[in-house]
Amino acid sequence: MRGRRSFAAALAGLLAAGLTACALPEAARRSSETLKKGWDFDSDGLRILYKGPSAIVMAAGDLALYSMRPARSSAAEPVVKWFRFYDGPMRSEEEVAILCHLDSATHISSIRRIEDPVAVEARYEAWHYPACIEVTPGEYQVTVSYYSRKTVAQELLATTTTSESTTDSTTRWSASPGAVYVLAAVIGRPAVAPGQGPGYRPRRKTKELWDMSFKLEVSHWKATIVQLPKTAQLDLPIKAHREAWRRHEGRR
């Protein structure tokens, strides 16, 4: 009996180790995504001071949790994220309307049908920032935020420009079946912010190094939606990205 028990315990340990080894790549991928999101300075700026430490704890939890259970799918999630505002399986392209971002600075924070009183967050997970969303035909209201951070370096001089919306833009979307739309930001002429903007000029030993200054500007902005003609859609990889996400959903 003791020999049988030892054999059963060894077999159980071997199976657990095998399952952990199979799940470890997926656990590492999830943990890496959590860390990358928490320490994304380009997207969050100084907010990483509190988001970063939290991401470390969450990443450790992801690694421990998902390495101890088989992953639902061995296939990695597509790099280009997708979101659809309807239940059931993905419908054909002729049955839905697709809205894609013109650049990564805009983000659809919520969407709702005109007749619905409550809006829904337009992403599946906290780390998802879909490049495109799709809906069934109808009238919708989308709420859009804006964040962009760019650094231009010239010899010893580096200039970083951060543009962030302090208020969201709300726009109406008349979605037609089989149509593709793009979402873009229209930004007005910048002007110097009222009052004295933030400034910082530390002491320096040379004239070339460690000189830092800030300039604050404000402007009006709004989100706009434009329908693409059929000829323009042929040059975009929208169908390939959508098909990749459809296959991913089938494996989940």
C-alpha positions in Angstrom: 0.0 0.0 0.0 2.8 2.4 0.9 4.4 1.8 -2.5 1.2 2.5 -4.3 0.7 5.7 -2.4 4.2 6.9 -3.2 3.7 6.1 -6.8 0.4 8.0 -6.9 2.0 11.0 -5.1 4.8 11.0 -7.6 2.4 10.8 -10.6 0.3 13.6 -9.2 3.5 15.7 -8.8 4.6 14.9 -12.3 1.2 15.9 -13.7 1.2 19.2 -11.8 4.7 20.0 -13.0 3.7 19.2 -16.5 0.6 21.4 -16.3 2.6 24.2 -14.8 5.2 24.0 -17.5 2.5 24.1 -20.2 0.9 27.2 -18.6 4.1 29.0 -17.8 4.5 30.8 -21.2 0.9 32.1 -21.0 1.4 33.2 -17.4 4.7 35.0 -18.3 2.9 36.7 -21.2 0.1 38.0 -19.0 2.5 39.1 -16.3 4.7 40.9 -18.9 1.6 42.7 -20.3 0.6 43.9 -16.9 4.1 45.2 -16.1 4.4 47.0 -19.5 1.0 48.7 -19.0 1.9 49.8 -15.5 5.3 51.3 -16.4 4.2 52.9 -19.8 5.6 56.4 -19.3 4.7 57.4 -22.8 1.0 56.7 -22.1 0.7 57.6 -18.5 3.5 60.1 -17.7 4.0 60.7 -14.0 1.0 58.5 -13.2 3.4 55.6 -13.3 4.6 56.7 -9.9 1.5 55.0 -8.4 0.5 52.7 -11.3 4.0 51.1 -11.6 4.3 49.6 -8.0 0.7 48.3 -8.3 1.6 46.7 -11.6 4.5 44.8 -10.0 2.1 43.3 -7.4 -0.5 42.4 -10.1 2.2 40.9 -12.4 3.4 38.7 -9.6 -0.1 37.5 -8.9 -0.7 36.8 -12.6 2.5 34.8 -12.8 1.6 32.7 -9.7 -2.1 32.2 -10.7 -1.8 31.4 -14.3 1.3 29.2 -14.0 -0.7 26.9 -11.6 -3.5 26.2 -14.0 -3.8 25.3 -17.7 -4.3 28.3 -19.9 -7.5 28.6 -21.8 -5.6 28.9 -25.0 -2.0 28.4 -25.9 -2.3 31.0 -28.7 -1.3 34.6 -27.8 -3.9 37.3 -28.1 -3.5 39.3 -31.3 -1.4 42.4 -31.0 -4.1 44.6 -32.7 -7.1 44.6 -30.3 -10.7 44.6 -31.4 -14.0 45.3 -29.6 -17.6 44.6 -30.7 -20.7 46.0 -29.2 -23.1 43.1 -29.6 -23.4 39.6 -28.2 -23.0 36.2 -29.8 -20.5 35.2 -32.5 -18.9 37.6 -34.9 -21.2 38.5 -37.7 -20.2 39.0 -41.3 -18.7 42.3 -42.4 -21.8 43.1 -44.4 -23.9 43.0 -41.2 -21.8 45.4 -39.1 -20.2 48.8 -39.1 -16.5 49.2 -38.2 -14.9 52.3 -36.6 -11.1 52.5 -36.4 -8.8 55.1 -34.9 -6.8 57.2 -37.3 -3.9 57.2 -34.8 -3.2 55.9 -31.3 -3.8 59.2 -29.5 -7.6 58.8 -29.4 -9.4 56.4 -27.2 -13.1 55.5 -27.1 -13.8 55.4 -23.4 -17.5 54.5 -23.8 -20.3 53.8 -26.3 -24.1 53.6 -26.1 -27.0 53.4 -28.4 -28.9 56.6 -28.6 -32.0 55.0 -27.0 -30.0 53.4 -24.2 -29.6 55.5 -21.0 -26.3 53.8 -19.9 -23.0 53.8 -21.8 -20.7 50.8 -21.9 -16.9 50.8 -21.6 -15.5 50.1 -25.1 -12.9 47.5 -24.3 -12.8 43.9 -22.8 -9.9 44.3 -20.3 -8.2 47.2 -18.6 -5.1 46.7 -20.7 -7.0 46.7 -24.0 -7.0 49.7 -26.3 -8.8 48.5 -29.4 -7.7 49.8 -32.7 -11.2 49.2 -34.1 -14.7 48.6 -32.7 -17.7 47.2 -34.6 -21.5 47.5 -34.0 -24.7 46.5 -35.6 -26.3 49.3 -37.7 -27.9 52.1 -35.7 -27.4 55.4 -34.0 -24.7 55.6 -31.3 -23.0 58.1 -29.1 -19.3 57.6 -28.5 -17.2 59.4 -25.8 -13.5 59.9 -26.8 -10.4 61.0 -24.8 -7.1 62.1 -26.2 -3.5 61.5 -25.1 -0.3 61.9 -27.1 3.4 62.1 -26.0 6.2 62.7 -28.5 9.9 63.4 -28.0 12.1 65.0 -30.6 15.9 64.9 -30.0 18.3 67.2 -31.7 21.9 66.8 -30.6 21.9 67.8 -26.8 18.4 69.2 -26.9 15.3 67.0 -26.4 11.8 68.4 -26.5 8.9 66.4 -25.2 5.4 67.4 -26.0 2.5 65.9 -24.1 -1.1 66.6 -25.2 -3.9 65.4 -23.0 -7.7 66.1 -23.0 -9.0 67.5 -19.8 -12.6 66.9 -20.9 -13.8 64.1 -23.2 -15.4 64.7 -26.6 -18.8 63.2 -27.3 -19.9 62.6 -30.9 -22.8 60.9 -32.7 -22.2 57.9 -35.0 -24.7 56.9 -37.6 -23.5 53.3 -38.3 -24.5 51.8 -41.6 -24.1 48.0 -42.5 -20.9 47.1 -44.3 -19.3 50.6 -43.8 -15.9 51.4 -42.4 -15.3 54.7 -40.5 -12.3 56.4 -39.0 -12.1 58.4 -35.8 -9.9 61.5 -35.8 -9.2 64.4 -33.5 -9.6 68.0 -34.6 -7.4 70.2 -32.5 -7.7 74.0 -32.5 -5.0 76.6 -32.5 -3.0 76.4 -29.2 -2.7 79.5 -27.0 -0.7 80.2 -23.8 -2.5 79.0 -20.8 -4.0 81.7 -18.5 -1.9 82.5 -15.5 1.7 81.4 -14.9 2.3 78.0 -16.3 4.5 75.4 -14.6 8.2 76.1 -14.8 11.4 74.5 -13.5 15.0 75.6 -14.0 17.5 73.8 -11.8 20.9 75.2 -11.1 23.5 74.0 -13.6 27.2 73.8 -13.8 27.4 74.0 -17.5 25.2 75.8 -20.1 24.7 72.6 -22.1 23.4 70.1 -19.5 20.5 69.8 -17.1 18.5 72.7 -18.4 14.7 72.0 -18.2 11.7 74.2 -18.8 8.0 73.7 -19.2 5.4 75.6 -21.3 1.7 75.0 -20.9 -0.7 75.7 -23.8 -4.5 75.1 -24.1 -6.8 74.6 -27.1 -10.2 73.4 -28.0 -10.6 69.9 -29.5 -13.3 67.5 -30.8 -13.6 64.0 -32.1 -15.0 63.5 -35.6 -16.1 60.4 -37.5 -15.7 60.0 -41.3 -16.9 57.2 -43.5 -14.3 55.7 -45.8 -15.1 55.1 -49.5 -14.8 51.5 -50.6 -11.7 52.2 -52.6 -9.8 53.5 -49.5 -10.7 50.4 -47.5 -8.6 48.2 -49.9 -5.3 49.7 -48.7 -6.1 49.1 -45.0 -5.3 45.8 -43.1 -8.7 46.0 -41.3 -9.9 42.7 -42.7 -6.7 40.8 -41.7 -6.9 42.2 -38.1 -10.6 41.4 -37.8 -10.0 37.8 -39.0 -7.2 37.4 -36.5 -9.4 38.5 -33.7 -12.3 36.2 -34.9 -9.9 33.2 -34.8 -8.8 34.3 -31.4 -12.4 34.4 -30.1 -13.0 30.9 -31.5 -10.1 29.6 -29.4 -11.2 31.2 -26.1 
